[in-house]
Amino acid sequence: MAPPPRELVSDIISEILLRLPPDEPECLFRAALVCKPWLRTISDPGFLGRYRAFHGTPPLLGLIDADQKIDRSWFFRLVPTRVVPAFPFPAPDTCGELPLDCRHGRVLIGMVQDWRMCYLVLDPVTGVRCHLPQPKIRYAGIGHICSAAADCRHLDCHGDPFCVVLMIRDGSTATMSATFYSSEIGAWSEAATLQGIRGLYGRGALIGDGIYFMLYLNTGIIKYDWGKNSLSLANPPPSVVYSNRVTLMVMEDSSLGIAEIKHSSLYLWSRRASSEENAEWVQCRVIDLDTMMPMANPSDGAYVVGFAEGVDVIFVRTLVGLFMMELKSGRVTKRHEPDYLSSVLPYMAFYTPDHSRLSHLGGSTVL
């Protein structure tokens, strides 16, 4: 009779578990159910910290999808892009909660209460909700959430301080205002203002202490610097089509980028800047979409509706549906049926097991 196999040294087991892919979170959950020693290893905060640092950028787990119902109320949900075991994405408190932004594992939600716009920050993994105090500016606006830690590498922001930026336009005076909330201080900043702004659209691109938004009709780009509490303008690439919808994004070198579709081709631009005053746009890539993505017809109005930071993924809407495109590999997958999706909110986070998440699964659960 052959002798039983020797047990693996705990350090070797830890190194093996460390290399399980974060974009397949079910692998860690399965491993945690093998035996109690493995569960203790995977649930250990030290291991989880090493796991997130080892893999770097959090994986894209899904999209936050907001649906408008027949009664014109709003309801949002998570549409998974990966197999996610027992994901505890909580239901909204009311059907009128509208997601505005999603970064660093948190979702910024706007809702109307007593005829005023209110805001809360939700952590879908922990279920923790943080209701923000009323901003001094009364109008509704575009929101943005980010980590408050200066040295944050966005590996695991659960429970860490956060910041929220609101960009709010007063249509009666064509004035754009920006205000900044810090969870550490628990208050909103004084508003920074800029005159002559017709409006902005899309999701902002976060670079350093600045958040960039595209102006309506692509007439310019507005930047809010919360370190200086100031608003400023920048010009888009000269060839950006006046009537086409474009998306701001963060390029691999952390520069500001623009993605635009013209004549069934995807154009990527990068803003090379030694300073805000000396910046130029460089066309860095052109991708022919005809052979990669189904179009309803050549003039179906395909455009880029979003991007996922750090994983080089963009989202393209056509009359055929919503498609996810990986820029490095060129892989294209359909993620949604045809619908009006003016913006996409990617949910990116490490979803790792701990004792509380595994206690209800039991040893007989099949993942």
KEZA-36028 format. One record per residue (C-alpha): x, y, z. Coordinates in steps of 0.02 Angstrom, whole numbers. Layout:
residues N
[node [X Y Z]]
...
This chain:
residues 367
[node [0 0 0]]
[node [72 166 -53]]
[node [105 292 85]]
[node [-13 443 93]]
[node [47 596 0]]
[node [145 720 102]]
[node [52 876 156]]
[node [98 1036 71]]
[node [190 1163 177]]
[node [73 1304 226]]
[node [186 1435 145]]
[node [178 1340 -20]]
[node [-12 1329 -8]]
[node [-20 1516 22]]
[node [88 1550 -132]]
[node [-23 1437 -239]]
[node [-184 1519 -177]]
[node [-106 1690 -205]]
[node [-100 1653 -392]]
[node [-284 1610 -415]]
[node [-357 1735 -540]]
[node [-458 1879 -465]]
[node [-567 1891 -621]]
[node [-630 1717 -578]]
[node [-678 1745 -395]]
[node [-765 1576 -385]]
[node [-590 1496 -381]]
[node [-550 1570 -210]]
[node [-723 1523 -145]]
[node [-701 1343 -200]]
[node [-529 1336 -122]]
[node [-595 1407 42]]
[node [-720 1264 52]]
[node [-587 1128 33]]
[node [-538 1123 217]]
[node [-528 1233 372]]
[node [-341 1271 356]]
[node [-368 1337 180]]
[node [-517 1438 240]]
[node [-411 1514 379]]
[node [-273 1557 254]]
[node [-390 1637 126]]
[node [-489 1732 259]]
[node [-334 1802 342]]
[node [-323 1992 316]]
[node [-137 1978 285]]
[node [-164 1855 143]]
[node [-304 1960 68]]
[node [-192 2113 71]]
[node [-52 2017 -17]]
[node [-178 1948 -143]]
[node [-239 2121 -193]]
[node [-63 2192 -201]]
[node [-2 2043 -304]]
[node [-137 2062 -436]]
[node [-143 2253 -441]]
[node [-293 2321 -536]]
[node [-460 2253 -474]]
[node [-556 2147 -599]]
[node [-712 2203 -690]]
[node [-853 2106 -605]]
[node [-1005 2184 -688]]
[node [-1099 2338 -747]]
[node [-1216 2446 -645]]
[node [-1373 2452 -752]]
[node [-1512 2579 -722]]
[node [-1681 2539 -796]]
[node [-1823 2662 -811]]
[node [-1989 2577 -775]]
[node [-2161 2610 -846]]
[node [-2203 2727 -702]]
[node [-2044 2826 -742]]
[node [-1961 2773 -580]]
[node [-1784 2706 -582]]
[node [-1715 2539 -526]]
[node [-1533 2484 -535]]
[node [-1449 2315 -529]]
[node [-1282 2231 -559]]
[node [-1262 2143 -727]]
[node [-1116 2022 -699]]
[node [-977 2009 -828]]
[node [-898 1867 -728]]
[node [-961 1717 -631]]
[node [-978 1792 -457]]
[node [-1030 1675 -315]]
[node [-1166 1733 -194]]
[node [-1137 1916 -234]]
[node [-1229 2017 -102]]
[node [-1274 2166 -211]]
[node [-1409 2248 -104]]
[node [-1577 2304 -172]]
[node [-1610 2492 -176]]
[node [-1703 2571 -31]]
[node [-1826 2644 -154]]
[node [-1861 2626 -340]]
[node [-1804 2806 -368]]
[node [-1619 2780 -335]]
[node [-1512 2822 -487]]
[node [-1328 2771 -496]]
[node [-1216 2916 -546]]
[node [-1041 2844 -534]]
[node [-951 2686 -482]]
[node [-768 2678 -433]]
[node [-653 2596 -306]]
[node [-785 2467 -260]]
[node [-917 2598 -215]]
[node [-1072 2666 -302]]
[node [-1131 2847 -292]]
[node [-1321 2857 -296]]
[node [-1435 3007 -320]]
[node [-1616 3013 -264]]
[node [-1752 3142 -241]]
[node [-1820 3171 -66]]
[node [-1938 3313 -22]]
[node [-1908 3389 -194]]
[node [-1720 3398 -165]]
[node [-1581 3292 -236]]
[node [-1497 3185 -104]]
[node [-1343 3074 -119]]
[node [-1279 2915 -39]]
[node [-1125 2806 -61]]
[node [-1151 2617 -65]]
[node [-1022 2479 -45]]
[node [-1105 2329 -132]]
[node [-983 2202 -56]]
[node [-1010 2252 125]]
[node [-1185 2326 103]]
[node [-1133 2483 198]]
[node [-1228 2641 149]]
[node [-1170 2817 189]]
[node [-1298 2956 168]]
[node [-1214 3121 126]]
[node [-1271 3288 198]]
[node [-1363 3407 84]]
[node [-1243 3504 -29]]
[node [-1256 3692 -23]]
[node [-1303 3696 -208]]
[node [-1485 3648 -233]]
[node [-1482 3589 -414]]
[node [-1453 3409 -469]]
[node [-1289 3371 -554]]
[node [-1165 3241 -614]]
[node [-1075 3153 -473]]
[node [-906 3070 -458]]
[node [-836 2963 -318]]
[node [-654 2927 -278]]
[node [-540 2871 -139]]
[node [-482 3003 -16]]
[node [-315 2921 23]]
[node [-172 3012 -61]]
[node [-73 2851 -79]]
[node [-222 2745 -131]]
[node [-184 2619 -269]]
[node [-368 2570 -277]]
[node [-329 2391 -225]]
[node [-453 2383 -82]]
[node [-546 2541 -37]]
[node [-682 2455 67]]
[node [-699 2552 230]]
[node [-571 2684 179]]
[node [-613 2870 171]]
[node [-691 2930 9]]
[node [-727 3091 -84]]
[node [-872 3145 -195]]
[node [-870 3281 -328]]
[node [-1031 3359 -393]]
[node [-1034 3457 -556]]
[node [-1191 3562 -560]]
[node [-1254 3681 -696]]
[node [-1374 3824 -669]]
[node [-1465 3839 -835]]
[node [-1533 4012 -797]]
[node [-1358 4087 -786]]
[node [-1255 3959 -888]]
[node [-1144 3938 -735]]
[node [-1056 3776 -694]]
[node [-1021 3744 -510]]
[node [-916 3608 -428]]
[node [-918 3557 -246]]
[node [-816 3427 -155]]
[node [-864 3313 -10]]
[node [-740 3224 105]]
[node [-798 3082 217]]
[node [-654 3124 335]]
[node [-717 3301 361]]
[node [-902 3261 337]]
[node [-940 3422 244]]
[node [-950 3497 69]]
[node [-825 3626 7]]
[node [-868 3799 -53]]
[node [-921 3795 -236]]
[node [-800 3835 -377]]
[node [-887 3916 -526]]
[node [-858 3947 -711]]
[node [-968 4052 -825]]
[node [-1030 4016 -1000]]
[node [-1046 3826 -989]]
[node [-1191 3750 -1087]]
[node [-1180 3581 -1001]]
[node [-1080 3421 -995]]
[node [-1110 3236 -1022]]
[node [-1038 3064 -991]]
[node [-932 2992 -854]]
[node [-782 3090 -794]]
[node [-601 3034 -813]]
[node [-501 3040 -651]]
[node [-316 3086 -663]]
[node [-223 3138 -506]]
[node [-321 3273 -414]]
[node [-421 3316 -569]]
[node [-583 3253 -645]]
[node [-619 3290 -829]]
[node [-790 3299 -914]]
[node [-839 3326 -1095]]
[node [-945 3478 -1135]]
[node [-1103 3467 -1238]]
[node [-1075 3465 -1427]]
[node [-890 3426 -1394]]
[node [-848 3610 -1382]]
[node [-721 3581 -1245]]
[node [-668 3486 -1090]]
[node [-695 3550 -914]]
[node [-577 3503 -772]]
[node [-611 3515 -586]]
[node [-456 3514 -475]]
[node [-515 3477 -298]]
[node [-342 3510 -226]]
[node [-357 3691 -285]]
[node [-548 3694 -287]]
[node [-545 3768 -462]]
[node [-627 3743 -633]]
[node [-537 3764 -799]]
[node [-562 3725 -984]]
[node [-461 3625 -1111]]
[node [-485 3600 -1297]]
[node [-527 3430 -1373]]
[node [-434 3359 -1525]]
[node [-470 3470 -1677]]
[node [-543 3326 -1779]]
[node [-672 3271 -1648]]
[node [-839 3277 -1739]]
[node [-954 3414 -1675]]
[node [-1109 3304 -1668]]
[node [-1031 3136 -1618]]
[node [-1034 3071 -1441]]
[node [-859 3036 -1372]]
[node [-795 2963 -1209]]
[node [-654 3026 -1101]]
[node [-540 2891 -1033]]
[node [-375 2864 -943]]
[node [-236 2797 -1055]]
[node [-102 2670 -1005]]
[node [23 2810 -971]]
[node [-107 2897 -858]]
[node [-136 3034 -985]]
[node [-309 3096 -1032]]
[node [-382 3005 -1182]]
[node [-532 3014 -1297]]
[node [-621 2871 -1385]]
[node [-730 2912 -1535]]
[node [-813 2814 -1675]]
[node [-820 2884 -1852]]
[node [-870 2785 -2007]]
[node [-862 2616 -1916]]
[node [-686 2649 -1851]]
[node [-634 2679 -1671]]
[node [-512 2823 -1646]]
[node [-408 2838 -1488]]
[node [-324 3002 -1441]]
[node [-202 3044 -1302]]
[node [-169 3214 -1226]]
[node [17 3242 -1202]]
[node [45 3385 -1082]]
[node [200 3455 -1001]]
[node [79 3581 -925]]
[node [-104 3629 -946]]
[node [-48 3774 -1056]]
[node [65 3666 -1167]]
[node [-41 3514 -1212]]
[node [-67 3430 -1379]]
[node [-175 3286 -1438]]
[node [-96 3137 -1525]]
[node [-195 3007 -1621]]
[node [-125 2845 -1553]]
[node [-235 2710 -1630]]
[node [-370 2675 -1760]]
[node [-470 2513 -1751]]
[node [-584 2451 -1891]]
[node [-744 2389 -1809]]
[node [-826 2315 -1965]]
[node [-751 2142 -1941]]
[node [-754 2146 -1750]]
[node [-926 2206 -1700]]
[node [-1098 2179 -1781]]
[node [-1181 2338 -1839]]
[node [-1365 2353 -1883]]
[node [-1316 2460 -2032]]
[node [-1172 2576 -2077]]
[node [-1262 2728 -2006]]
[node [-1335 2652 -1848]]
[node [-1252 2781 -1737]]
[node [-1128 2672 -1644]]
[node [-1033 2763 -1508]]
[node [-925 2733 -1356]]
[node [-1025 2743 -1195]]
[node [-895 2701 -1063]]
[node [-727 2630 -1011]]
[node [-656 2527 -868]]
[node [-500 2602 -790]]
[node [-343 2498 -780]]
[node [-404 2350 -884]]
[node [-410 2434 -1057]]
[node [-593 2394 -1088]]
[node [-716 2508 -1177]]
[node [-902 2488 -1207]]
[node [-984 2522 -1375]]
[node [-1170 2544 -1404]]
[node [-1249 2500 -1572]]
[node [-1427 2462 -1624]]
[node [-1379 2279 -1608]]
[node [-1333 2294 -1424]]
[node [-1200 2344 -1298]]
[node [-1027 2269 -1329]]
[node [-873 2257 -1219]]
[node [-708 2273 -1312]]
[node [-538 2229 -1238]]
[node [-416 2347 -1323]]
[node [-260 2240 -1298]]
[node [-330 2075 -1363]]
[node [-465 2144 -1479]]
[node [-590 2025 -1400]]
[node [-771 2084 -1415]]
[node [-918 2014 -1314]]
[node [-1100 2066 -1311]]
[node [-1159 2120 -1138]]
[node [-1332 2193 -1162]]
[node [-1478 2190 -1281]]
[node [-1518 2344 -1387]]
[node [-1570 2483 -1270]]
[node [-1539 2666 -1239]]
[node [-1382 2667 -1134]]
[node [-1310 2842 -1127]]
[node [-1174 2791 -1004]]
[node [-1100 2632 -930]]
[node [-1041 2614 -750]]
[node [-916 2471 -733]]
[node [-908 2390 -561]]
[node [-727 2344 -522]]
[node [-677 2265 -356]]
[node [-589 2118 -277]]
[node [-722 1998 -216]]
[node [-634 1882 -94]]
[node [-702 1759 35]]
[node [-709 1791 220]]
[node [-794 1696 360]]
[node [-955 1798 352]]
[node [-976 1771 165]]
[node [-942 1585 178]]
[node [-1044 1547 333]]
[node [-1206 1532 234]]
[node [-1130 1431 91]]
[node [-1088 1272 186]]
[node [-978 1130 128]]
[node [-1107 1061 6]]
[node [-1123 1218 -100]]
[node [-1070 1196 -281]]
[node [-987 1350 -356]]
